[in-house]
Amino acid sequence: MRVPGGIVQPPAPHAGERADADGRAPESAAAHGLEPLRAGDPELYGLVAREHRRQNATLAMDDASGVAGAAVLACGGSPLANTPAGCGVAGAVERIAVLRARLAFAARYASVRPASGSAARELVLSILLRPGDVVLAPEADGFPSSPPGTVTVACGAGADGRIDGEAVRRLALEHRPRVIVCGASAHPRATDFAAFRRIADEAGAFLLADISPVAALVAAGEHPSPIDHAHFTITRTRGQLPGPRGGLVLMGRDHDAPAPVGEGTLSGAIERTASLASPEGPDLAAIAAAASMLAAAASAGFHEAARRATAGARALAAGLASRGWALVTGGTDTHLVAVDLSARGLAGAVAERALEECGMRVSRCRVPGDGRSPAAASGVRLGTHGLALRGMGPAEMARCAELVDMVLAAVRPVDDDAYELCPAVAAMARDEVAALCARFPIPGWSADWPPEVVSIAPPRATAPVDPFSLPAGDAA
């Protein structure tokens, strides 16, 4: 049912349904699930505990650094994981997620069924492409191999690292692609979606915008939105967005445009194909987790974090540039900063590992004119949004620039894969990182959880405790 304001209200319990005696069934299922794991399977519990502490003690400065909060994790581990399609509150959960996705991105249509960002992209391409069609996609995006019988033409950035709109237009008019994809994971500048739409219209192509690298900024109004420029907008729900593994397909003014094949509309074609792609039904626990994240994305606190992220990225870029590090495009419009390491003789893979050794996680990336393989690369990209969600702002990002410089300046590369790092510098950096993380813990996470960390031992001869065993006297 609907209530004033258009919010979907879950249906009342059916006859025969009941909560636990104290009315707290979700808590008994999700919040206390770790206790039987600790008691019955200490090896696995120890790994979960170790990862919890690693995340809390790491400066996640990669481009996909959003951390799912406690409410999102609770939804993912809730009884919804057991709910078959069409049963119980399944329809209400999906409707809530769809409504929140539309509100968060000002979209007229949303599908929350894709299991990942790549699944969302495949869903869109499946209704558009036919054998012999051409896709024009960013070279830096690592665009996957074309669907069978189609061809992908790469459109890269210019020598300065910026998207060359005129070069994209020339390629589009030359190859007449069926689909143009815009959005690049390593690009630190805002994308001109309106310009891409003009090119797509001139070439007779559909425009697909992948906003996964900047989805949180788009939702918060800190980056231009493609919703009414692109025919289709896709994003993953984890990474820059602090949600579960999943994907979204969003549409604006083109949602009711005619479908390319058969009858109906573009949004109708997505809806039908999404249903056929998952005949067993969607993952309701993941969709609920995404709905929880999307509600948070509409909050004032989330929008403030996005503003801190862009301001922090500018401070991070300025701090690195002042220490002589070359920045791709010379700066940033987003939460991303891309650093060209070529002049320092460092491979991106070496820089990534050295920084991770000191508690800072970044991502290697290719840079304009890169002579190294994608596995080694000649650059790294750093993102500030995950740290902004922890409350860090420009002052902390300026300090992070000092830490990055301190570590990378002390690295002596052996080759594109191996390096030596001064132990004293590494220890000093780890101490600084630990202090910064302690000042800004992940919101909603307890820094001292779990109270007991089980050591990781070799596999035991005995199996973990059987969670389905009945207490003595309960057997039939």
C-alpha positions in Angstrom: 0.0 0.0 0.0 1.0 3.7 -0.4 1.0 6.4 2.2 1.1 10.2 1.7 4.3 11.2 0.0 4.4 8.1 -2.2 6.4 5.9 0.2 5.7 2.3 -0.2 4.4 0.7 3.0 5.2 -3.1 3.4 2.1 -5.2 3.6 0.7 -6.4 6.9 1.7 -9.9 8.0 -0.4 -12.7 6.6 -2.3 -15.1 8.8 0.2 -17.5 10.2 3.1 -15.1 10.1 4.6 -14.0 13.4 7.6 -12.3 14.9 9.7 -13.8 17.7 8.1 -13.6 21.1 9.7 -10.2 21.8 8.8 -8.9 18.3 12.5 -8.6 17.3 12.9 -11.3 14.7 15.3 -9.3 12.4 17.6 -8.6 15.3 17.7 -12.3 16.3 18.5 -13.3 12.7 21.0 -10.7 11.7 22.6 -8.9 14.7 23.2 -12.1 16.7 24.3 -14.1 13.7 28.0 -13.6 14.5 27.8 -15.3 17.9 26.9 -18.8 16.5 29.6 -18.2 13.8 32.2 -17.4 16.5 31.2 -20.4 18.6 30.7 -22.9 15.8 33.2 -21.9 13.1 36.1 -20.0 14.7 38.3 -20.1 11.6 35.8 -18.3 9.5 34.9 -16.0 12.3 38.6 -15.1 12.7 38.8 -14.1 9.0 35.7 -11.9 9.3 37.1 -10.3 12.4 40.5 -9.7 10.8 38.9 -8.1 7.8 36.7 -5.8 10.0 39.8 -4.5 11.8 41.8 -4.1 8.5 39.1 -2.0 7.0 38.8 0.2 10.1 42.6 0.7 10.2 43.1 1.4 6.5 43.0 4.7 4.6 40.9 3.5 1.7 41.9 6.1 -1.0 41.0 4.1 -4.1 38.3 5.2 -6.4 35.8 2.6 -5.1 36.2 3.3 -1.4 32.6 3.5 -0.1 32.1 1.2 3.0 28.7 -0.3 3.6 27.3 0.8 7.0 25.7 -1.4 9.6 22.1 -1.0 8.3 23.2 -2.1 4.8 25.1 -5.1 6.2 22.1 -6.0 8.4 19.8 -6.0 5.3 22.3 -8.2 3.4 22.3 -10.8 6.2 18.6 -10.6 7.0 15.8 -13.3 6.5 15.2 -11.7 3.1 18.1 -13.9 1.8 15.6 -16.9 2.3 12.6 -15.2 0.6 11.6 -16.7 -2.8 10.4 -14.4 -5.5 6.7 -13.5 -5.1 6.5 -14.5 -1.4 6.1 -12.4 1.7 7.3 -8.8 1.3 9.3 -9.4 -1.9 7.3 -7.0 -4.0 7.3 -4.3 -1.4 11.1 -4.5 -0.9 11.7 -4.1 -4.6 9.2 -1.3 -5.0 10.9 0.6 -2.1 14.3 0.2 -3.7 13.0 1.3 -7.1 11.3 4.4 -5.6 14.5 5.3 -3.6 16.7 4.9 -6.7 14.4 7.2 -8.7 14.4 9.8 -5.9 18.1 9.7 -5.3 19.0 10.3 -9.0 15.9 12.2 -10.1 15.1 9.4 -12.6 11.8 8.4 -14.2 12.6 4.8 -14.4 14.9 2.5 -12.4 15.7 -1.2 -12.3 17.3 -2.6 -9.2 17.6 -6.2 -10.4 21.1 -6.3 -12.0 23.5 -8.2 -9.7 26.4 -5.9 -10.5 27.5 -2.9 -12.5 28.7 -5.1 -15.3 25.4 -7.0 -15.3 23.6 -3.6 -15.7 25.7 -2.8 -18.7 25.1 -6.2 -20.2 21.4 -5.8 -19.7 21.3 -2.5 -21.6 23.5 -3.7 -24.4 21.4 -6.9 -24.8 18.4 -4.9 -25.9 20.3 -2.6 -28.2 23.0 -4.6 -30.0 22.7 -6.9 -33.0 25.4 -8.8 -34.9 27.5 -6.3 -36.8 26.8 -3.3 -34.5 29.6 -1.1 -33.3 30.1 0.2 -29.7 32.2 3.4 -29.1 33.6 3.2 -25.6 36.4 4.9 -23.5 39.7 3.3 -24.0 40.7 3.9 -20.3 37.6 2.1 -19.0 38.8 -1.4 -19.7 35.6 -2.0 -21.7 34.9 -5.7 -21.9 34.9 -7.6 -25.1 32.0 -6.9 -27.4 29.0 -9.1 -27.4 29.2 -11.8 -30.0 29.2 -10.4 -33.5 29.7 -6.8 -32.5 32.8 -4.5 -32.5 34.1 -2.1 -29.9 36.0 1.0 -31.1 38.1 2.7 -28.4 37.9 6.5 -27.9 40.7 7.6 -25.7 41.6 10.9 -23.9 43.8 13.5 -25.5 47.5 14.0 -24.7 46.6 16.1 -21.7 44.4 13.4 -20.3 41.1 15.2 -20.9 38.3 13.8 -23.0 38.7 15.1 -26.6 35.1 15.7 -27.6 36.0 16.5 -31.2 37.9 13.3 -31.6 35.0 11.3 -30.1 32.7 13.1 -32.7 35.0 12.2 -35.6 35.1 8.5 -34.6 31.3 8.5 -34.1 30.6 9.9 -37.5 33.2 7.6 -39.1 32.0 4.3 -37.5 28.3 5.1 -36.9 28.1 3.1 -33.6 24.9 1.7 -32.4 25.9 2.7 -28.8 28.3 5.3 -27.4 29.5 4.7 -23.8 30.7 7.6 -21.7 32.3 7.6 -18.3 35.9 6.6 -17.5 37.1 5.2 -14.2 40.5 7.0 -14.2 39.2 10.4 -15.4 39.3 13.1 -12.7 37.3 15.7 -14.6 33.6 16.1 -14.9 32.0 14.5 -17.9 30.0 16.8 -20.3 27.0 14.5 -20.8 25.1 17.1 -22.9 28.0 17.2 -25.4 28.0 13.4 -25.6 24.3 13.4 -26.3 24.7 15.8 -29.1 27.3 13.5 -30.7 25.1 10.5 -30.2 22.1 12.2 -31.8 24.3 13.3 -34.8 25.6 9.8 -35.3 22.2 8.1 -34.7 23.5 6.2 -31.6 22.1 5.4 -28.2 24.1 7.0 -25.3 24.9 4.8 -22.3 26.5 6.7 -19.3 28.3 4.6 -16.7 28.5 6.8 -13.6 30.0 4.1 -11.3 33.1 6.2 -10.5 31.1 9.3 -9.5 27.6 7.9 -8.6 27.6 9.3 -5.1 28.6 12.8 -6.3 25.8 12.7 -8.9 23.3 11.7 -6.3 24.5 14.6 -4.1 24.5 17.2 -6.9 28.3 17.5 -6.8 28.7 16.2 -10.4 26.6 16.8 -13.5 23.8 14.2 -13.9 23.4 12.3 -17.1 19.9 11.1 -16.4 18.1 13.3 -18.9 21.0 13.3 -21.4 21.8 9.6 -21.7 19.2 7.1 -23.0 20.5 4.8 -20.2 22.5 5.5 -17.1 24.1 2.6 -15.1 26.0 2.3 -11.9 27.1 -0.3 -9.4 25.7 0.0 -5.9 29.0 -0.7 -4.2 32.3 1.1 -4.4 31.7 4.8 -4.7 28.2 4.2 -3.4 28.4 2.6 0.1 26.1 -0.3 -0.7 26.1 -4.0 -1.5 27.2 -5.7 -4.7 24.6 -4.8 -7.3 23.7 -2.5 -10.1 21.2 0.0 -11.3 19.7 0.9 -14.6 18.3 4.5 -14.6 16.4 6.4 -17.3 15.1 10.0 -17.7 13.2 11.6 -20.5 13.9 8.7 -22.9 12.3 6.1 -20.7 9.1 6.0 -22.9 10.9 6.2 -26.2 10.2 3.3 -28.6 12.2 0.1 -28.1 14.6 -0.7 -30.9 13.1 -4.1 -31.6 9.5 -5.1 -31.3 6.8 -3.1 -29.5 6.9 -1.1 -26.3 9.3 1.3 -24.8 12.9 1.4 -23.8 12.1 1.0 -20.1 9.7 -1.8 -20.9 12.4 -3.6 -22.8 14.7 -3.3 -19.8 12.0 -4.5 -17.4 11.1 -7.6 -19.6 14.8 -8.5 -20.2 15.7 -8.1 -16.5 12.9 -10.5 -15.5 14.0 -13.1 -18.1 17.6 -12.8 -17.0 16.7 -13.9 -13.4 13.8 -16.3 -13.7 14.4 -17.5 -10.1 13.9 -13.9 -9.0 16.1 -11.2 -7.7 18.4 -11.3 -4.6 16.0 -9.6 -2.2 18.5 -9.2 0.6 20.9 -7.4 -1.7 18.0 -5.2 -3.0 17.0 -4.3 0.5 20.6 -3.4 1.3 20.7 -1.2 -1.8 17.4 0.4 -0.7 18.9 1.2 2.7 22.0 2.7 1.1 19.8 4.8 -1.3 17.8 6.2 1.6 21.1 7.3 3.2 22.2 8.8 -0.1 19.3 11.2 0.1 20.3 12.5 3.5 21.9 15.8 4.3 24.8 14.1 5.9 25.6 12.1 2.7 25.4 15.3 0.6 27.8 17.1 3.1 30.2 14.1 2.8 30.2 14.5 -1.0 31.1 18.2 -0.6 33.9 17.2 1.7 35.1 14.7 -0.9 35.4 17.2 -3.7 37.0 19.8 -1.5 39.3 17.1 -0.1 40.3 16.0 -3.5 41.3 19.5 -4.4 43.5 19.7 -1.3 45.0 16.3 -2.0 45.8 17.3 -5.6 47.3 20.6 -4.5 49.4 18.9 -1.8 50.8 16.3 -4.3 51.4 18.9 -7.0 53.3 21.1 -4.6 55.7 18.2 -3.9 56.4 17.7 -7.6 54.0 14.9 -8.5 52.5 15.2 -12.0 48.7 15.1 -12.1 46.8 13.8 -15.0 44.7 16.8 -16.4 46.6 19.0 -13.9 43.9 18.6 -11.2 40.4 17.4 -10.4 36.7 18.2 -10.6 35.6 15.2 -8.7 36.7 13.0 -5.7 39.5 11.5 -7.9 43.1 12.5 -8.3 45.2 10.6 -10.9 49.0 10.8 -10.6 51.4 10.2 -13.4 54.5 8.4 -12.0 56.4 8.1 -15.3 58.9 10.9 -14.5 59.7 9.2 -11.2 60.4 5.8 -12.8 57.7 4.1 -10.7 55.2 1.6 -12.0 51.6 2.0 -10.7 51.8 -1.6 -9.4 54.8 -0.8 -7.2 53.3 2.4 -5.8 50.0 0.6 -5.1 51.8 -2.2 -3.1 54.1 0.2 -1.3 51.3 2.4 -0.1 49.2 -0.6 0.9 52.1 -1.9 3.0 51.8 1.4 4.9 48.0 1.2 5.4 46.9 3.3 2.4 44.9 1.7 -0.4 45.0 3.2 -3.9 44.5 1.9 -7.4 47.0 1.6 -10.2 45.9 3.2 -13.5 47.1 3.9 -17.0 48.0 7.4 -18.0 48.2 9.2 -21.4 50.9 7.7 -23.5 51.5 4.9 -21.0 54.2 2.5 -22.2 53.6 -0.1 -19.5 51.2 -2.9 -19.5 47.8 -2.5 -17.8 49.0 -4.9 -15.0 52.0 -2.6 -14.2 50.6 0.8 -15.4 52.4 4.1 -14.9 49.9 5.9 -12.6 47.8 5.6 -9.5 44.4 7.1 -8.8 43.3 8.2 -5.4 39.7 8.8 -4.2 38.6 10.9 -1.3 34.9 9.9 -0.9 35.4 6.9 1.4 37.5 9.1 3.8 34.9 11.9 3.5 32.3 9.4 4.7 34.5 8.9 7.8 34.5 12.7 8.4 37.8 13.6 6.9 38.1 16.9 5.0 40.6 19.1 3.3 43.0 19.3 6.3 43.2 15.5 6.6 43.6 15.2 2.8 46.5 17.6 2.9 48.1 15.3 5.5 47.4 12.3 3.3 49.3 14.0 0.5 52.3 14.3 2.8 52.0 10.6 3.7 51.8 9.5 0.1 54.8 11.7 -0.8 56.8 10.4 2.2 56.2 6.7 1.2 56.7 7.0 -2.5 59.8 9.1 -2.2 61.3 6.4 -0.1 60.5 3.6 -2.6 63.4 2.1 -4.7 61.9 0.2 -7.6 63.7 -3.0 -8.5 61.4 -3.5 -11.6 57.8 -2.9 -12.5 56.7 -5.5 -9.9 59.2 -5.4 -7.0 60.6 -2.7 -4.8 62.4 -1.8 -1.6 61.0 0.5 1.0 62.9 2.1 3.9 61.7 0.2 7.0 61.8 3.4 9.2 59.7 5.4 6.8 57.2 2.5 6.5 56.9 2.3 10.3 56.4 6.0 10.6 53.7 6.0 7.9 51.9 3.1 9.5 51.8 4.9 12.8 50.5 8.1 11.2 47.8 6.1 9.3 46.7 4.3 12.5 46.4 7.6 14.4 44.3 9.1 11.6 42.0 6.1 11.3 41.5 6.1 15.1 40.4 9.7 15.0 38.0 9.0 12.1 36.5 5.5 12.5 34.1 4.1 10.0 30.6 5.5 11.0 28.5 2.9 12.8 31.4 0.4 13.2 32.8 -0.4 16.7 36.5 -0.1 16.7 36.8 -2.7 19.4 34.6 -5.3 17.8 35.0 -8.3 18.0 36.0 -8.7 21.7 37.9 -11.8 20.9 39.8 -12.4 17.7 40.4 -16.1 17.0 43.8 -16.9 15.6 43.7 -18.4 12.1 44.8 -22.0 12.4 45.2 -24.6 9.7 42.0 -26.5 8.8 40.9 -28.7 11.6 40.1 -32.4 11.3 36.7 -31.8 12.9 33.9 -30.0 11.0 32.4 -26.8 12.3 29.4 -27.1 14.6 26.3 -28.1 12.6 23.9 -25.1 12.7 21.0 -27.3 11.8 21.4 -29.8 14.7 18.6 -29.9 17.2 19.1 -29.5 20.9 18.8 -32.8 22.9 15.1 -33.7 23.3 13.9 -31.7 20.2 14.4 -34.5 17.7 11.2 -36.1 16.4 
